[in-house]
Amino acid sequence: MKHKILIAGFILASLFTSCSDDYLDAPAQSTLDESVIFSSPGLAEGAIDGIKIPFAETNSYRGRFLPFYGLNTDTEWYNSSQTVSDASDLCTYDAKANNSQMNTTNNAWAMMYSGIERANICIRGLRAYGNPTPGSQLGYLLGEALTLRAIYYADLIKAWGDVPYRFEPLNNGNLYVLKTSRDEIYKQLLADLGEAATLVPWPGETTATSSVERINKAFVKGFRARLAMAASGYQQYPDGVRRSTDPQLSVANMYALALSECRSVIASGSAHLESSFETFWRKYNQEYLVAGGESLWEIPFSEGRGRMLFTFAVRHTTNDQFHANGANRGGTAGPLPFVFYDYDQADTRRDVTCVPYKYGTAVNNVAKQELGALNTWYFGKYRYEWMTRFVTSTNDDGVNKIYMRYAEVLLIAAEAANELEGPSAAAPYLKEIRQRAFPSAVHAVKVDAYVNALTSKAAMFNAIVEENKFEFTGEMERKQALIRWNLLKTKLDEAKVKMANLSQRAGEYATVPTTLYYKFKADNVSLDIYGLNRGETANPGADYTSFAWTWTGAAADTKINSLYKAGVNPDNRQFWPIWQVFIDGSNGKIVNDYGY
């Protein structure tokens, strides 16, 4: 079913069985191997597949990076943020270099550099022996390798800021290196992706690009646009939070690049929004892998690896009719409690994204939905109950991570067009997003009138910031966006106020009901809930049961304030520290910045 990355990497393994001195001192044998492997499309493809193996290693993306990076924001949080633990420290902007979740030699940092090293070897070999021209299979493989290396590096920069620059395979001369300014790395990645875009076809043009588990031109261009926006955005440097001072990474240059790339993807017609928001997420959980739709590229996990539902799904208390993945799967993170109430009631994204119930203990293998608490919501984008495959692994679910989708291309285009050309140029892209979000009956008001009223750059920008929230909550893309907008602490502080207002039913949440009413639908599993919407205050009937929908007192205050750790300024903790084991193993070359 999935791309066979777990077995294909054996070809690449012959090139670097270890980073020992014996390997580093034996270039002749490596060169001989490369001349055979990278002149043969079949062998070279196996080597490229090996670049993907580190994504799924135990403490890499699978079990450490994806479960923790991107929390806490003004839309998403670790549901146990109030607890004292190294796991919560990763989310509440208080991680230490010796964090027990991360401070191991096989952790995400090491696995990302393992992927980079594999890519470096493939890129060197293909350039030397493969004649990788546009339109050729070896040309496609070079574009794929360049893009996979850029993915690893983009995530290193996103999580740690400045990191060592390694764009050549390891040897005795470059084993220990200092950190390099991320500006230099961004410029290299943008150049690499520019080259990759000339080498890889559009989605569906070839067998290789028929699956979202393989790299295609729409993703490369969209990803390049994302990196251009990040490179020119605000971020924490060792000397403070600012934009890059490199003229090549100016807002004018990077926004123009991003807009050009997005418009290229849009004009190609090679990707499109799914017909409805719910349809897209149902197809994702059903593991629909055909390229050319909304998903541009996904981190491919085999059925026995990956923890997207294991971590983020609507919680299931026990094994039940929907899965056998183990007890208390899903629900480790969720939307902030007020996010549901910030959506327009007509917005179809709301009920897909924000779920107020979990599945209780199964009786005769059948679990029913149970209301939780106002302070604990779940991401409805990830649902075992929407899968077609029944998960039996007790430790993983195997569902891919969507790395980028077409909706982001439209919103980047809107943001860049607004900055460079004004709100009227941004309007069509924002309208396309909202047309999918709202029923056609209300388009005149919720789409056309709403967007047409955004007549200043500031108004359009603020609307785009909000639209990103409604579109991407639960995908953990918000943190990097808030950072590049220079809104991280501002929005986190706003979120604390909103949670307090919801708890006290004050301000914009004064009319949120304090009592829910529920009964079971005909399937005797799903809840029919009344009282979630403002104005739904009267008991709908004797067959409903009431449920207190409150969240007050010291416990509420403690959890609200745990969005980020007391005494910490999130703008001074935009990145994780480099873990101590890697500092200790750097021969004195690597140190932590940012006050760690």
Helices and strands as residue ranges (DSSP letters): H 5-8, H 10-13, H 21-24, H 27-37, H 41-51, G 53-56, I 61-65, H 66-68, E 76-78, H 86-91, H 108-129, H 137-160, E 163-164, E 179-180, H 182-199, G 208-210, H 217-232, E 235-237, E 240-242, G 247-249, H 251-268, H 277-285, E 295-299, H 308-312, E 333-335, H 339-342, H 349-353, E 354-355, E 357-359, E 369-371, E 378-379, G 384-386, E 401-405, H 406-421, H 423-437, G 440-442, H 443-443, I 444-449, H 450-452, H 457-472, H 478-484, H 488-504, G 507-509, E 515-520, E 527-530, E 545-548, H 554-561, G 570-572, H 580-584
